[in-house]
């Protein structure tokens, strides 16, 4: 009887160790994601500082000012997205929310990524044409929307 109890306690201990290691791995992964998102906020902040400095120190037409303000709006959208991602990641870590996969059109993701670089393309007088089938989809989670920014960084 003692051997059977000892065996069951050993199995329970092994299961607890495996669960503890899984939890540690998940925590490390979430911390890495938060660190990555935090690092990604530096670029839009730097861009906003440059745009602000340019608007304050240079004379330009109203049309050019509007272009700079639109570029600032794009950078603010990126910051908003990244901050929301950090909040969602934090909620995931605490178990407040769970992930749900959904099929989304790739064209939506590509369009969002392209919108963030249009001003840069126009400034450099670069023409971009995209041929993407409308039926192309992929699975994405709420946290997986970073794929837009992956596409953005590749295009950069």
N, C-alpha and C positions, 0 to 999 in steps of 0.2 A: 504494500500500500504506500509506504514511504517512497519507494522507487517511482511509482506511478505519479504521485504528487510532484516529486522532484522533476520528472520528465515533463509534466505539464507546465510547471513553473519555468523550465528551461525553454520550452516552446514559446510561452508567453513573453519571456525576456527577449528572445530572438525577434518576435513580431514587433515588440516595442522598439527595439533597436532599429529595425528596418523602417518603421514609421518615423522615428526620430531623424534618421538620415534623410528620408524623403522630405520631411519638414525643413530641415536645414538646407537642403539643396534648393527647395522652392523659395525659401527666404533669401538665399544668396542670389538666385535668379531675379527676384523682384528688386532686391537692392541694386543689382547691376543695371536693371532696366531704369530704375529711378535715377541712378547716377548718369546713365546715358542721356536720358531726357533732360536732366539738369544741364549737362554739357551742351546739348543741342540748343538750349535757350541763349547761349552766348552769341551766336551768329545773328539772330534777329535783333538782339539788343544792340550789338555793334552797328548793324545796318541802320537801325532807328537813330542812333546817335549821329551817324554820318549824314543821314537825310536831314535831321534837325539842324545840324551845323550848316549844311549847305543852304537850307531855307533861310537861316538867320544871317548868313554872311555874304551871300551872293545875290546880285540883282538878276531877276529873270522874269520872263513873261508870265502872265497869269496861267497860260496853258502849261508851261513848264512846271509851275508851282503845283498845278493840279496833278501832273504826272508824278511828282515827288510825293504828294499826299496820297495818291493811290498806291504807290510803292510802300509808303509807311503803313497804309491800311493792310496790305498783304503781309507785312512783317508782324503787325499786331495780330492778324489771324493766326499766323504760325505760333506766336507766343501763347495765344489763347488755347490753341490745340494742344500745345506741349504741357501747359499748366493743367488743362483738363485731363490729359493722359496721366500726369503725376497724381492727381487726385483719384482717378479711377484705379490706378495701380495701388495706391495706398488703401483704397477700399477693398481691392482684391486681397491684399495682404491681411486685412483684418476680417475678411470673410463677409463684409457687408453686401458685396455684389458677387455674382458668378458670371462666367463667360458663356456666351451663346453664339455659335457659329451661324453665319448666314451667307447666302450666295449673293454676290454683288457684281454688277457689270464693271468690267475692267475699264471701259471708256470713262466712267464717272471718276475713277481713281486717277486715270491718266489726265483727264481734263483738270482736276484739282491741282495736280502736280504742275501741269503746263501753265496754269493761271499764275502760279507763283513766280514764273520766270519770264513771262511775256514782256515786262518792262525792260528786263536785261537784254532780251533778244532784240527788241526794237531799238534800244540804245546802241547795240553793236551792229544794227542793220542786218540781222540774221533772219532768214526766212525758214520756217519749219513747217513741214507737211507731215501729217500722220495718217497712216492707213491702218486702222484697227477695226476688225469686225465687230459689229454691234452685239453679236451673240456671245462674245468671249466673256466668261465670268470666272470668278474664283471665290473661295471661301475665305471669309474674314471675320475676325472677332472685333468687338468694340476696341480692345487694346491693339488690335492688328492694323488699325488705320495708319500706323506709322509707315506702311508700305507706300503711301503717297509721298512721304518725305524721303524714303529710300529712292523712289523714282526721281524725285526732285534732285537729290544729291548726285545721282548718276548723270542726269542731264547737265548739271552744273559743270 
